[in-house]
Amino acid sequence: MPQYHKIEKLNLCDRVLALKGQGKSDREVSRILNEEAAGEYIVSPATVSRWVKKVRVERAEKTREVYDKHIEATLPNDLLSLEELQQQFRAIAMPDKVEAEIGQEGAVQRHEFRDRLAAADRVIKIIDTKLKYAGLLEDPEAAGLSPSDPVDLNQFRKEMQEGKEDIRGRL
């Protein structure tokens, strides 16, 4: 049996975790355990280190599983929420363009230039977030996107930047 299991064999798991939780080094944990054992056993700092590393790896794997399940369950709704926010900020930032798209003049509430600039920044951040987590910022063509895609997010980002600069020019 490998030596790092010594801590489990001696039922010292909770004690080691408690001491590590107090910020004790592996050397300090070893010294405390050996003092408490009064010669019954010897636990080296290396044994503590190996066991703590093993526990961290196991916990990281469990955490990753829980996290992956959470992402799988919540991602679709998160993306829908992000899309709704993007549409709302886009309507604030570019009311003329949105009205032209929906074919209803006066359908979008007008906001001050400052609010429109802030909304344009938010839209750009949302688009960047989507592209970043989709892995598309670095190389869109490698991800299968082409200029013929129905929604060209990079073009939209460019239009938002131009709209933002136009608004600044009017101030």
Chimera marker file (.cmm) of the C-alpha trace (Angstrom):
<marker_set name="trace">
<marker id="1" x="0.000" y="0.000" z="0.000" r="1" g="1" b="0" radius="0.5"/>
<marker id="2" x="1.474" y="3.406" z="-0.938" r="1" g="1" b="0" radius="0.5"/>
<marker id="3" x="2.658" y="5.514" z="1.984" r="1" g="1" b="0" radius="0.5"/>
<marker id="4" x="0.194" y="8.380" z="1.433" r="1" g="1" b="0" radius="0.5"/>
<marker id="5" x="-2.586" y="6.039" z="2.556" r="1" g="1" b="0" radius="0.5"/>
<marker id="6" x="-0.968" y="5.937" z="5.983" r="1" g="1" b="0" radius="0.5"/>
<marker id="7" x="-3.085" y="8.928" z="7.030" r="1" g="1" b="0" radius="0.5"/>
<marker id="8" x="-6.264" y="7.065" z="6.087" r="1" g="1" b="0" radius="0.5"/>
<marker id="9" x="-5.046" y="3.840" z="7.709" r="1" g="1" b="0" radius="0.5"/>
<marker id="10" x="-4.420" y="5.712" z="10.982" r="1" g="1" b="0" radius="0.5"/>
<marker id="11" x="-7.784" y="7.541" z="10.750" r="1" g="1" b="0" radius="0.5"/>
<marker id="12" x="-6.084" y="10.920" z="10.674" r="1" g="1" b="0" radius="0.5"/>
<marker id="13" x="-7.971" y="12.344" z="7.695" r="1" g="1" b="0" radius="0.5"/>
<marker id="14" x="-10.211" y="14.704" z="9.659" r="1" g="1" b="0" radius="0.5"/>
<marker id="15" x="-7.336" y="15.830" z="11.871" r="1" g="1" b="0" radius="0.5"/>
<marker id="16" x="-5.070" y="16.584" z="8.887" r="1" g="1" b="0" radius="0.5"/>
<marker id="17" x="-7.847" y="18.475" z="7.120" r="1" g="1" b="0" radius="0.5"/>
<marker id="18" x="-8.592" y="20.459" z="10.289" r="1" g="1" b="0" radius="0.5"/>
<marker id="19" x="-4.933" y="21.408" z="10.704" r="1" g="1" b="0" radius="0.5"/>
<marker id="20" x="-4.586" y="22.315" z="7.018" r="1" g="1" b="0" radius="0.5"/>
<marker id="21" x="-7.775" y="24.356" z="7.364" r="1" g="1" b="0" radius="0.5"/>
<marker id="22" x="-6.035" y="26.341" z="10.084" r="1" g="1" b="0" radius="0.5"/>
<marker id="23" x="-3.318" y="27.210" z="7.571" r="1" g="1" b="0" radius="0.5"/>
<marker id="24" x="-0.692" y="24.851" z="8.962" r="1" g="1" b="0" radius="0.5"/>
<marker id="25" x="2.138" y="23.774" z="6.681" r="1" g="1" b="0" radius="0.5"/>
<marker id="26" x="2.776" y="20.109" z="5.929" r="1" g="1" b="0" radius="0.5"/>
<marker id="27" x="5.776" y="20.246" z="8.261" r="1" g="1" b="0" radius="0.5"/>
<marker id="28" x="3.652" y="21.717" z="11.089" r="1" g="1" b="0" radius="0.5"/>
<marker id="29" x="0.910" y="19.119" z="10.552" r="1" g="1" b="0" radius="0.5"/>
<marker id="30" x="3.501" y="16.353" z="10.663" r="1" g="1" b="0" radius="0.5"/>
<marker id="31" x="5.028" y="17.722" z="13.874" r="1" g="1" b="0" radius="0.5"/>
<marker id="32" x="1.610" y="18.047" z="15.571" r="1" g="1" b="0" radius="0.5"/>
<marker id="33" x="0.506" y="14.551" z="14.539" r="1" g="1" b="0" radius="0.5"/>
<marker id="34" x="3.773" y="13.037" z="15.745" r="1" g="1" b="0" radius="0.5"/>
<marker id="35" x="3.512" y="14.872" z="19.090" r="1" g="1" b="0" radius="0.5"/>
<marker id="36" x="-0.068" y="13.650" z="19.522" r="1" g="1" b="0" radius="0.5"/>
<marker id="37" x="0.956" y="10.069" z="18.618" r="1" g="1" b="0" radius="0.5"/>
<marker id="38" x="3.638" y="10.065" z="21.331" r="1" g="1" b="0" radius="0.5"/>
<marker id="39" x="5.733" y="7.541" z="19.447" r="1" g="1" b="0" radius="0.5"/>
<marker id="40" x="2.913" y="5.230" z="18.273" r="1" g="1" b="0" radius="0.5"/>
<marker id="41" x="3.566" y="6.197" z="14.676" r="1" g="1" b="0" radius="0.5"/>
<marker id="42" x="5.518" y="8.704" z="12.620" r="1" g="1" b="0" radius="0.5"/>
<marker id="43" x="3.967" y="10.776" z="9.839" r="1" g="1" b="0" radius="0.5"/>
<marker id="44" x="6.430" y="12.638" z="7.652" r="1" g="1" b="0" radius="0.5"/>
<marker id="45" x="5.746" y="16.011" z="5.990" r="1" g="1" b="0" radius="0.5"/>
<marker id="46" x="6.014" y="14.228" z="2.620" r="1" g="1" b="0" radius="0.5"/>
<marker id="47" x="3.261" y="11.796" z="3.666" r="1" g="1" b="0" radius="0.5"/>
<marker id="48" x="1.034" y="14.729" z="4.639" r="1" g="1" b="0" radius="0.5"/>
<marker id="49" x="1.820" y="16.480" z="1.371" r="1" g="1" b="0" radius="0.5"/>
<marker id="50" x="1.068" y="13.438" z="-0.803" r="1" g="1" b="0" radius="0.5"/>
<marker id="51" x="-2.201" y="12.722" z="0.990" r="1" g="1" b="0" radius="0.5"/>
<marker id="52" x="-3.383" y="16.343" z="0.835" r="1" g="1" b="0" radius="0.5"/>
<marker id="53" x="-2.519" y="16.459" z="-2.870" r="1" g="1" b="0" radius="0.5"/>
<marker id="54" x="-4.530" y="13.269" z="-3.461" r="1" g="1" b="0" radius="0.5"/>
<marker id="55" x="-7.527" y="14.714" z="-1.595" r="1" g="1" b="0" radius="0.5"/>
<marker id="56" x="-7.329" y="17.962" z="-3.589" r="1" g="1" b="0" radius="0.5"/>
<marker id="57" x="-7.268" y="16.050" z="-6.876" r="1" g="1" b="0" radius="0.5"/>
<marker id="58" x="-10.272" y="13.942" z="-5.820" r="1" g="1" b="0" radius="0.5"/>
<marker id="59" x="-12.209" y="17.004" z="-4.709" r="1" g="1" b="0" radius="0.5"/>
<marker id="60" x="-11.318" y="18.874" z="-7.887" r="1" g="1" b="0" radius="0.5"/>
<marker id="61" x="-12.683" y="15.984" z="-9.961" r="1" g="1" b="0" radius="0.5"/>
<marker id="62" x="-15.919" y="15.900" z="-7.949" r="1" g="1" b="0" radius="0.5"/>
<marker id="63" x="-16.239" y="19.679" z="-8.161" r="1" g="1" b="0" radius="0.5"/>
<marker id="64" x="-15.697" y="19.556" z="-11.914" r="1" g="1" b="0" radius="0.5"/>
<marker id="65" x="-18.452" y="16.938" z="-12.272" r="1" g="1" b="0" radius="0.5"/>
<marker id="66" x="-20.888" y="19.054" z="-10.251" r="1" g="1" b="0" radius="0.5"/>
<marker id="67" x="-19.901" y="22.174" z="-12.184" r="1" g="1" b="0" radius="0.5"/>
<marker id="68" x="-20.310" y="20.441" z="-15.550" r="1" g="1" b="0" radius="0.5"/>
<marker id="69" x="-23.787" y="19.185" z="-14.583" r="1" g="1" b="0" radius="0.5"/>
<marker id="70" x="-24.739" y="22.684" z="-13.432" r="1" g="1" b="0" radius="0.5"/>
<marker id="71" x="-23.505" y="24.260" z="-16.664" r="1" g="1" b="0" radius="0.5"/>
<marker id="72" x="-25.327" y="21.661" z="-18.739" r="1" g="1" b="0" radius="0.5"/>
<marker id="73" x="-28.563" y="22.340" z="-16.857" r="1" g="1" b="0" radius="0.5"/>
<marker id="74" x="-28.385" y="26.149" z="-16.765" r="1" g="1" b="0" radius="0.5"/>
<marker id="75" x="-26.545" y="27.153" z="-19.937" r="1" g="1" b="0" radius="0.5"/>
<marker id="76" x="-29.557" y="27.209" z="-22.289" r="1" g="1" b="0" radius="0.5"/>
<marker id="77" x="-31.477" y="29.578" z="-19.985" r="1" g="1" b="0" radius="0.5"/>
<marker id="78" x="-28.363" y="31.687" z="-19.385" r="1" g="1" b="0" radius="0.5"/>
<marker id="79" x="-27.882" y="32.068" z="-23.137" r="1" g="1" b="0" radius="0.5"/>
<marker id="80" x="-31.537" y="33.049" z="-23.603" r="1" g="1" b="0" radius="0.5"/>
<marker id="81" x="-31.191" y="35.664" z="-20.856" r="1" g="1" b="0" radius="0.5"/>
<marker id="82" x="-28.013" y="36.967" z="-22.436" r="1" g="1" b="0" radius="0.5"/>
<marker id="83" x="-29.780" y="37.175" z="-25.797" r="1" g="1" b="0" radius="0.5"/>
<marker id="84" x="-32.685" y="39.132" z="-24.270" r="1" g="1" b="0" radius="0.5"/>
<marker id="85" x="-30.285" y="41.568" z="-22.629" r="1" g="1" b="0" radius="0.5"/>
<marker id="86" x="-28.401" y="41.985" z="-25.865" r="1" g="1" b="0" radius="0.5"/>
<marker id="87" x="-31.633" y="42.816" z="-27.727" r="1" g="1" b="0" radius="0.5"/>
<marker id="88" x="-32.677" y="45.322" z="-25.071" r="1" g="1" b="0" radius="0.5"/>
<marker id="89" x="-29.314" y="47.090" z="-25.045" r="1" g="1" b="0" radius="0.5"/>
<marker id="90" x="-29.201" y="47.041" z="-28.848" r="1" g="1" b="0" radius="0.5"/>
<marker id="91" x="-32.601" y="48.755" z="-29.015" r="1" g="1" b="0" radius="0.5"/>
<marker id="92" x="-31.302" y="51.464" z="-26.678" r="1" g="1" b="0" radius="0.5"/>
<marker id="93" x="-28.022" y="51.881" z="-28.547" r="1" g="1" b="0" radius="0.5"/>
<marker id="94" x="-29.409" y="51.792" z="-32.091" r="1" g="1" b="0" radius="0.5"/>
<marker id="95" x="-33.125" y="52.684" z="-32.052" r="1" g="1" b="0" radius="0.5"/>
<marker id="96" x="-33.251" y="53.784" z="-35.702" r="1" g="1" b="0" radius="0.5"/>
<marker id="97" x="-31.752" y="50.520" z="-36.934" r="1" g="1" b="0" radius="0.5"/>
<marker id="98" x="-34.047" y="48.383" z="-34.741" r="1" g="1" b="0" radius="0.5"/>
<marker id="99" x="-37.129" y="50.318" z="-35.893" r="1" g="1" b="0" radius="0.5"/>
<marker id="100" x="-36.088" y="49.829" z="-39.519" r="1" g="1" b="0" radius="0.5"/>
<marker id="101" x="-35.670" y="46.098" z="-38.922" r="1" g="1" b="0" radius="0.5"/>
<marker id="102" x="-39.093" y="45.688" z="-37.335" r="1" g="1" b="0" radius="0.5"/>
<marker id="103" x="-40.750" y="48.160" z="-39.730" r="1" g="1" b="0" radius="0.5"/>
<marker id="104" x="-42.370" y="50.288" z="-37.033" r="1" g="1" b="0" radius="0.5"/>
<marker id="105" x="-41.212" y="53.867" z="-36.733" r="1" g="1" b="0" radius="0.5"/>
<marker id="106" x="-41.475" y="55.215" z="-33.189" r="1" g="1" b="0" radius="0.5"/>
<marker id="107" x="-41.678" y="51.728" z="-31.687" r="1" g="1" b="0" radius="0.5"/>
<marker id="108" x="-38.427" y="52.070" z="-29.739" r="1" g="1" b="0" radius="0.5"/>
<marker id="109" x="-38.032" y="54.425" z="-26.806" r="1" g="1" b="0" radius="0.5"/>
<marker id="110" x="-35.373" y="57.112" z="-27.290" r="1" g="1" b="0" radius="0.5"/>
<marker id="111" x="-32.616" y="57.536" z="-24.719" r="1" g="1" b="0" radius="0.5"/>
<marker id="112" x="-29.946" y="60.133" z="-24.059" r="1" g="1" b="0" radius="0.5"/>
<marker id="113" x="-26.613" y="59.773" z="-25.847" r="1" g="1" b="0" radius="0.5"/>
<marker id="114" x="-24.835" y="58.769" z="-22.649" r="1" g="1" b="0" radius="0.5"/>
<marker id="115" x="-27.291" y="55.905" z="-22.105" r="1" g="1" b="0" radius="0.5"/>
<marker id="116" x="-26.961" y="54.876" z="-25.735" r="1" g="1" b="0" radius="0.5"/>
<marker id="117" x="-23.178" y="54.756" z="-25.402" r="1" g="1" b="0" radius="0.5"/>
<marker id="118" x="-23.430" y="52.640" z="-22.265" r="1" g="1" b="0" radius="0.5"/>
<marker id="119" x="-25.885" y="50.299" z="-23.989" r="1" g="1" b="0" radius="0.5"/>
<marker id="120" x="-23.568" y="49.954" z="-26.994" r="1" g="1" b="0" radius="0.5"/>
<marker id="121" x="-20.717" y="49.023" z="-24.633" r="1" g="1" b="0" radius="0.5"/>
<marker id="122" x="-22.932" y="46.398" z="-22.989" r="1" g="1" b="0" radius="0.5"/>
<marker id="123" x="-23.913" y="44.886" z="-26.330" r="1" g="1" b="0" radius="0.5"/>
<marker id="124" x="-20.257" y="44.643" z="-27.323" r="1" g="1" b="0" radius="0.5"/>
<marker id="125" x="-19.404" y="42.980" z="-23.997" r="1" g="1" b="0" radius="0.5"/>
<marker id="126" x="-22.254" y="40.493" z="-24.401" r="1" g="1" b="0" radius="0.5"/>
<marker id="127" x="-21.133" y="39.618" z="-27.914" r="1" g="1" b="0" radius="0.5"/>
<marker id="128" x="-17.532" y="39.253" z="-26.729" r="1" g="1" b="0" radius="0.5"/>
<marker id="129" x="-18.717" y="36.981" z="-23.901" r="1" g="1" b="0" radius="0.5"/>
<marker id="130" x="-20.629" y="34.780" z="-26.329" r="1" g="1" b="0" radius="0.5"/>
<marker id="131" x="-17.735" y="34.602" z="-28.755" r="1" g="1" b="0" radius="0.5"/>
<marker id="132" x="-15.186" y="33.972" z="-26.010" r="1" g="1" b="0" radius="0.5"/>
<marker id="133" x="-17.035" y="31.070" z="-24.437" r="1" g="1" b="0" radius="0.5"/>
<marker id="134" x="-17.926" y="29.636" z="-27.818" r="1" g="1" b="0" radius="0.5"/>
<marker id="135" x="-14.216" y="29.688" z="-28.684" r="1" g="1" b="0" radius="0.5"/>
<marker id="136" x="-14.824" y="31.847" z="-31.747" r="1" g="1" b="0" radius="0.5"/>
<marker id="137" x="-12.824" y="34.968" z="-30.958" r="1" g="1" b="0" radius="0.5"/>
<marker id="138" x="-9.485" y="33.515" z="-31.997" r="1" g="1" b="0" radius="0.5"/>
<marker id="139" x="-10.413" y="31.924" z="-35.321" r="1" g="1" b="0" radius="0.5"/>
<marker id="140" x="-14.041" y="32.180" z="-36.539" r="1" g="1" b="0" radius="0.5"/>
<marker id="141" x="-13.352" y="30.309" z="-39.785" r="1" g="1" b="0" radius="0.5"/>
<marker id="142" x="-11.828" y="27.356" z="-37.914" r="1" g="1" b="0" radius="0.5"/>
<marker id="143" x="-15.051" y="27.194" z="-35.889" r="1" g="1" b="0" radius="0.5"/>
<marker id="144" x="-17.062" y="26.828" z="-39.076" r="1" g="1" b="0" radius="0.5"/>
<marker id="145" x="-18.326" y="30.399" z="-39.395" r="1" g="1" b="0" radius="0.5"/>
<marker id="146" x="-18.261" y="32.055" z="-42.769" r="1" g="1" b="0" radius="0.5"/>
<marker id="147" x="-19.305" y="35.442" z="-44.130" r="1" g="1" b="0" radius="0.5"/>
<marker id="148" x="-22.481" y="33.784" z="-45.432" r="1" g="1" b="0" radius="0.5"/>
<marker id="149" x="-23.742" y="32.925" z="-41.943" r="1" g="1" b="0" radius="0.5"/>
<marker id="150" x="-27.147" y="34.573" z="-41.266" r="1" g="1" b="0" radius="0.5"/>
<marker id="151" x="-25.798" y="36.408" z="-38.211" r="1" g="1" b="0" radius="0.5"/>
<marker id="152" x="-22.329" y="37.819" z="-38.505" r="1" g="1" b="0" radius="0.5"/>
<marker id="153" x="-21.453" y="38.712" z="-34.922" r="1" g="1" b="0" radius="0.5"/>
<marker id="154" x="-18.175" y="40.340" z="-35.878" r="1" g="1" b="0" radius="0.5"/>
<marker id="155" x="-19.990" y="42.603" z="-38.343" r="1" g="1" b="0" radius="0.5"/>
<marker id="156" x="-22.566" y="43.422" z="-35.676" r="1" g="1" b="0" radius="0.5"/>
<marker id="157" x="-19.779" y="44.297" z="-33.244" r="1" g="1" b="0" radius="0.5"/>
<marker id="158" x="-18.229" y="46.568" z="-35.897" r="1" g="1" b="0" radius="0.5"/>
<marker id="159" x="-21.581" y="48.281" z="-36.501" r="1" g="1" b="0" radius="0.5"/>
<marker id="160" x="-22.028" y="48.839" z="-32.776" r="1" g="1" b="0" radius="0.5"/>
<marker id="161" x="-18.551" y="50.381" z="-32.520" r="1" g="1" b="0" radius="0.5"/>
<marker id="162" x="-19.316" y="52.661" z="-35.478" r="1" g="1" b="0" radius="0.5"/>
<marker id="163" x="-22.638" y="53.654" z="-33.923" r="1" g="1" b="0" radius="0.5"/>
<marker id="164" x="-20.882" y="54.401" z="-30.665" r="1" g="1" b="0" radius="0.5"/>
<marker id="165" x="-18.310" y="56.565" z="-32.432" r="1" g="1" b="0" radius="0.5"/>
<marker id="166" x="-21.090" y="58.350" z="-34.323" r="1" g="1" b="0" radius="0.5"/>
<marker id="167" x="-22.880" y="59.125" z="-31.064" r="1" g="1" b="0" radius="0.5"/>
<marker id="168" x="-19.655" y="60.429" z="-29.531" r="1" g="1" b="0" radius="0.5"/>
<marker id="169" x="-19.164" y="62.644" z="-32.590" r="1" g="1" b="0" radius="0.5"/>
<marker id="170" x="-22.531" y="64.270" z="-31.959" r="1" g="1" b="0" radius="0.5"/>
<marker id="171" x="-21.725" y="65.124" z="-28.334" r="1" g="1" b="0" radius="0.5"/>
<link id1="1" id2="2" r="1" g="1" b="0" radius="0.2"/>
<link id1="2" id2="3" r="1" g="1" b="0" radius="0.2"/>
<link id1="3" id2="4" r="1" g="1" b="0" radius="0.2"/>
<link id1="4" id2="5" r="1" g="1" b="0" radius="0.2"/>
<link id1="5" id2="6" r="1" g="1" b="0" radius="0.2"/>
<link id1="6" id2="7" r="1" g="1" b="0" radius="0.2"/>
<link id1="7" id2="8" r="1" g="1" b="0" radius="0.2"/>
<link id1="8" id2="9" r="1" g="1" b="0" radius="0.2"/>
<link id1="9" id2="10" r="1" g="1" b="0" radius="0.2"/>
<link id1="10" id2="11" r="1" g="1" b="0" radius="0.2"/>
<link id1="11" id2="12" r="1" g="1" b="0" radius="0.2"/>
<link id1="12" id2="13" r="1" g="1" b="0" radius="0.2"/>
<link id1="13" id2="14" r="1" g="1" b="0" radius="0.2"/>
<link id1="14" id2="15" r="1" g="1" b="0" radius="0.2"/>
<link id1="15" id2="16" r="1" g="1" b="0" radius="0.2"/>
<link id1="16" id2="17" r="1" g="1" b="0" radius="0.2"/>
<link id1="17" id2="18" r="1" g="1" b="0" radius="0.2"/>
<link id1="18" id2="19" r="1" g="1" b="0" radius="0.2"/>
<link id1="19" id2="20" r="1" g="1" b="0" radius="0.2"/>
<link id1="20" id2="21" r="1" g="1" b="0" radius="0.2"/>
<link id1="21" id2="22" r="1" g="1" b="0" radius="0.2"/>
<link id1="22" id2="23" r="1" g="1" b="0" radius="0.2"/>
<link id1="23" id2="24" r="1" g="1" b="0" radius="0.2"/>
<link id1="24" id2="25" r="1" g="1" b="0" radius="0.2"/>
<link id1="25" id2="26" r="1" g="1" b="0" radius="0.2"/>
<link id1="26" id2="27" r="1" g="1" b="0" radius="0.2"/>
<link id1="27" id2="28" r="1" g="1" b="0" radius="0.2"/>
<link id1="28" id2="29" r="1" g="1" b="0" radius="0.2"/>
<link id1="29" id2="30" r="1" g="1" b="0" radius="0.2"/>
<link id1="30" id2="31" r="1" g="1" b="0" radius="0.2"/>
<link id1="31" id2="32" r="1" g="1" b="0" radius="0.2"/>
<link id1="32" id2="33" r="1" g="1" b="0" radius="0.2"/>
<link id1="33" id2="34" r="1" g="1" b="0" radius="0.2"/>
<link id1="34" id2="35" r="1" g="1" b="0" radius="0.2"/>
<link id1="35" id2="36" r="1" g="1" b="0" radius="0.2"/>
<link id1="36" id2="37" r="1" g="1" b="0" radius="0.2"/>
<link id1="37" id2="38" r="1" g="1" b="0" radius="0.2"/>
<link id1="38" id2="39" r="1" g="1" b="0" radius="0.2"/>
<link id1="39" id2="40" r="1" g="1" b="0" radius="0.2"/>
<link id1="40" id2="41" r="1" g="1" b="0" radius="0.2"/>
<link id1="41" id2="42" r="1" g="1" b="0" radius="0.2"/>
<link id1="42" id2="43" r="1" g="1" b="0" radius="0.2"/>
<link id1="43" id2="44" r="1" g="1" b="0" radius="0.2"/>
<link id1="44" id2="45" r="1" g="1" b="0" radius="0.2"/>
<link id1="45" id2="46" r="1" g="1" b="0" radius="0.2"/>
<link id1="46" id2="47" r="1" g="1" b="0" radius="0.2"/>
<link id1="47" id2="48" r="1" g="1" b="0" radius="0.2"/>
<link id1="48" id2="49" r="1" g="1" b="0" radius="0.2"/>
<link id1="49" id2="50" r="1" g="1" b="0" radius="0.2"/>
<link id1="50" id2="51" r="1" g="1" b="0" radius="0.2"/>
<link id1="51" id2="52" r="1" g="1" b="0" radius="0.2"/>
<link id1="52" id2="53" r="1" g="1" b="0" radius="0.2"/>
<link id1="53" id2="54" r="1" g="1" b="0" radius="0.2"/>
<link id1="54" id2="55" r="1" g="1" b="0" radius="0.2"/>
<link id1="55" id2="56" r="1" g="1" b="0" radius="0.2"/>
<link id1="56" id2="57" r="1" g="1" b="0" radius="0.2"/>
<link id1="57" id2="58" r="1" g="1" b="0" radius="0.2"/>
<link id1="58" id2="59" r="1" g="1" b="0" radius="0.2"/>
<link id1="59" id2="60" r="1" g="1" b="0" radius="0.2"/>
<link id1="60" id2="61" r="1" g="1" b="0" radius="0.2"/>
<link id1="61" id2="62" r="1" g="1" b="0" radius="0.2"/>
<link id1="62" id2="63" r="1" g="1" b="0" radius="0.2"/>
<link id1="63" id2="64" r="1" g="1" b="0" radius="0.2"/>
<link id1="64" id2="65" r="1" g="1" b="0" radius="0.2"/>
<link id1="65" id2="66" r="1" g="1" b="0" radius="0.2"/>
<link id1="66" id2="67" r="1" g="1" b="0" radius="0.2"/>
<link id1="67" id2="68" r="1" g="1" b="0" radius="0.2"/>
<link id1="68" id2="69" r="1" g="1" b="0" radius="0.2"/>
<link id1="69" id2="70" r="1" g="1" b="0" radius="0.2"/>
<link id1="70" id2="71" r="1" g="1" b="0" radius="0.2"/>
<link id1="71" id2="72" r="1" g="1" b="0" radius="0.2"/>
<link id1="72" id2="73" r="1" g="1" b="0" radius="0.2"/>
<link id1="73" id2="74" r="1" g="1" b="0" radius="0.2"/>
<link id1="74" id2="75" r="1" g="1" b="0" radius="0.2"/>
<link id1="75" id2="76" r="1" g="1" b="0" radius="0.2"/>
<link id1="76" id2="77" r="1" g="1" b="0" radius="0.2"/>
<link id1="77" id2="78" r="1" g="1" b="0" radius="0.2"/>
<link id1="78" id2="79" r="1" g="1" b="0" radius="0.2"/>
<link id1="79" id2="80" r="1" g="1" b="0" radius="0.2"/>
<link id1="80" id2="81" r="1" g="1" b="0" radius="0.2"/>
<link id1="81" id2="82" r="1" g="1" b="0" radius="0.2"/>
<link id1="82" id2="83" r="1" g="1" b="0" radius="0.2"/>
<link id1="83" id2="84" r="1" g="1" b="0" radius="0.2"/>
<link id1="84" id2="85" r="1" g="1" b="0" radius="0.2"/>
<link id1="85" id2="86" r="1" g="1" b="0" radius="0.2"/>
<link id1="86" id2="87" r="1" g="1" b="0" radius="0.2"/>
<link id1="87" id2="88" r="1" g="1" b="0" radius="0.2"/>
<link id1="88" id2="89" r="1" g="1" b="0" radius="0.2"/>
<link id1="89" id2="90" r="1" g="1" b="0" radius="0.2"/>
<link id1="90" id2="91" r="1" g="1" b="0" radius="0.2"/>
<link id1="91" id2="92" r="1" g="1" b="0" radius="0.2"/>
<link id1="92" id2="93" r="1" g="1" b="0" radius="0.2"/>
<link id1="93" id2="94" r="1" g="1" b="0" radius="0.2"/>
<link id1="94" id2="95" r="1" g="1" b="0" radius="0.2"/>
<link id1="95" id2="96" r="1" g="1" b="0" radius="0.2"/>
<link id1="96" id2="97" r="1" g="1" b="0" radius="0.2"/>
<link id1="97" id2="98" r="1" g="1" b="0" radius="0.2"/>
<link id1="98" id2="99" r="1" g="1" b="0" radius="0.2"/>
<link id1="99" id2="100" r="1" g="1" b="0" radius="0.2"/>
<link id1="100" id2="101" r="1" g="1" b="0" radius="0.2"/>
<link id1="101" id2="102" r="1" g="1" b="0" radius="0.2"/>
<link id1="102" id2="103" r="1" g="1" b="0" radius="0.2"/>
<link id1="103" id2="104" r="1" g="1" b="0" radius="0.2"/>
<link id1="104" id2="105" r="1" g="1" b="0" radius="0.2"/>
<link id1="105" id2="106" r="1" g="1" b="0" radius="0.2"/>
<link id1="106" id2="107" r="1" g="1" b="0" radius="0.2"/>
<link id1="107" id2="108" r="1" g="1" b="0" radius="0.2"/>
<link id1="108" id2="109" r="1" g="1" b="0" radius="0.2"/>
<link id1="109" id2="110" r="1" g="1" b="0" radius="0.2"/>
<link id1="110" id2="111" r="1" g="1" b="0" radius="0.2"/>
<link id1="111" id2="112" r="1" g="1" b="0" radius="0.2"/>
<link id1="112" id2="113" r="1" g="1" b="0" radius="0.2"/>
<link id1="113" id2="114" r="1" g="1" b="0" radius="0.2"/>
<link id1="114" id2="115" r="1" g="1" b="0" radius="0.2"/>
<link id1="115" id2="116" r="1" g="1" b="0" radius="0.2"/>
<link id1="116" id2="117" r="1" g="1" b="0" radius="0.2"/>
<link id1="117" id2="118" r="1" g="1" b="0" radius="0.2"/>
<link id1="118" id2="119" r="1" g="1" b="0" radius="0.2"/>
<link id1="119" id2="120" r="1" g="1" b="0" radius="0.2"/>
<link id1="120" id2="121" r="1" g="1" b="0" radius="0.2"/>
<link id1="121" id2="122" r="1" g="1" b="0" radius="0.2"/>
<link id1="122" id2="123" r="1" g="1" b="0" radius="0.2"/>
<link id1="123" id2="124" r="1" g="1" b="0" radius="0.2"/>
<link id1="124" id2="125" r="1" g="1" b="0" radius="0.2"/>
<link id1="125" id2="126" r="1" g="1" b="0" radius="0.2"/>
<link id1="126" id2="127" r="1" g="1" b="0" radius="0.2"/>
<link id1="127" id2="128" r="1" g="1" b="0" radius="0.2"/>
<link id1="128" id2="129" r="1" g="1" b="0" radius="0.2"/>
<link id1="129" id2="130" r="1" g="1" b="0" radius="0.2"/>
<link id1="130" id2="131" r="1" g="1" b="0" radius="0.2"/>
<link id1="131" id2="132" r="1" g="1" b="0" radius="0.2"/>
<link id1="132" id2="133" r="1" g="1" b="0" radius="0.2"/>
<link id1="133" id2="134" r="1" g="1" b="0" radius="0.2"/>
<link id1="134" id2="135" r="1" g="1" b="0" radius="0.2"/>
<link id1="135" id2="136" r="1" g="1" b="0" radius="0.2"/>
<link id1="136" id2="137" r="1" g="1" b="0" radius="0.2"/>
<link id1="137" id2="138" r="1" g="1" b="0" radius="0.2"/>
<link id1="138" id2="139" r="1" g="1" b="0" radius="0.2"/>
<link id1="139" id2="140" r="1" g="1" b="0" radius="0.2"/>
<link id1="140" id2="141" r="1" g="1" b="0" radius="0.2"/>
<link id1="141" id2="142" r="1" g="1" b="0" radius="0.2"/>
<link id1="142" id2="143" r="1" g="1" b="0" radius="0.2"/>
<link id1="143" id2="144" r="1" g="1" b="0" radius="0.2"/>
<link id1="144" id2="145" r="1" g="1" b="0" radius="0.2"/>
<link id1="145" id2="146" r="1" g="1" b="0" radius="0.2"/>
<link id1="146" id2="147" r="1" g="1" b="0" radius="0.2"/>
<link id1="147" id2="148" r="1" g="1" b="0" radius="0.2"/>
<link id1="148" id2="149" r="1" g="1" b="0" radius="0.2"/>
<link id1="149" id2="150" r="1" g="1" b="0" radius="0.2"/>
<link id1="150" id2="151" r="1" g="1" b="0" radius="0.2"/>
<link id1="151" id2="152" r="1" g="1" b="0" radius="0.2"/>
<link id1="152" id2="153" r="1" g="1" b="0" radius="0.2"/>
<link id1="153" id2="154" r="1" g="1" b="0" radius="0.2"/>
<link id1="154" id2="155" r="1" g="1" b="0" radius="0.2"/>
<link id1="155" id2="156" r="1" g="1" b="0" radius="0.2"/>
<link id1="156" id2="157" r="1" g="1" b="0" radius="0.2"/>
<link id1="157" id2="158" r="1" g="1" b="0" radius="0.2"/>
<link id1="158" id2="159" r="1" g="1" b="0" radius="0.2"/>
<link id1="159" id2="160" r="1" g="1" b="0" radius="0.2"/>
<link id1="160" id2="161" r="1" g="1" b="0" radius="0.2"/>
<link id1="161" id2="162" r="1" g="1" b="0" radius="0.2"/>
<link id1="162" id2="163" r="1" g="1" b="0" radius="0.2"/>
<link id1="163" id2="164" r="1" g="1" b="0" radius="0.2"/>
<link id1="164" id2="165" r="1" g="1" b="0" radius="0.2"/>
<link id1="165" id2="166" r="1" g="1" b="0" radius="0.2"/>
<link id1="166" id2="167" r="1" g="1" b="0" radius="0.2"/>
<link id1="167" id2="168" r="1" g="1" b="0" radius="0.2"/>
<link id1="168" id2="169" r="1" g="1" b="0" radius="0.2"/>
<link id1="169" id2="170" r="1" g="1" b="0" radius="0.2"/>
<link id1="170" id2="171" r="1" g="1" b="0" radius="0.2"/>
</marker_set>
